[in-house]
Amino acid sequence: MTNAELFAKLRTLIEDASNADKKHIKKLRKVLRKLKHRQNELRDSLEGTDNPKTRRKIEQEMEVLTLQRGKGVEIYKQLKQARQSAKGVQSSD
């Protein structure tokens, strides 16, 4: 899956976050893991690259991945927290 495809999937999951269920949260987590894996691959390829132009391109890609992952992680945490607090309210009734 390309970065653009992962970003599109992440954007869709974030936009649909208002009615998130367990399955939705799981999908979001899976996409975030793939983005992290891609970021690690880029970091490894950056270490082996000497060409300044290529390095700059990889660094920019990594920066975009970091920002997108950050947004996704924030939404994931909010959804997880909301789900846990909703669970707590239901079990205390």
Steps between C-alpha positions, in 0.01 A plus 500: 500500500642840406524799731218673314274197545583482870433873541166466319400209722607690812305809389187288445532338842555835671199657325278209603620515860170638631332158487800280581456148623757240599555398137559860394758551775674178397523617137641834610761324711596277208554799270705676768721192534557494123593867503745440784652208312536717188662772709753250637578380148562857388724564801705192414533603136598851609795359694630328187460800267777748427334702222377832655203530263379149579556555872291817492218318319503217754507748790197681357312172464587411858378838620165454324468149644577631849235771474234267362577233758481763772150601390394137479643410840321795659166389353573138598563601861181707511293216358654249736440729798139566397437130455646416841305774675180387327573144611550621858166684498319194366649261754418727795129519405 
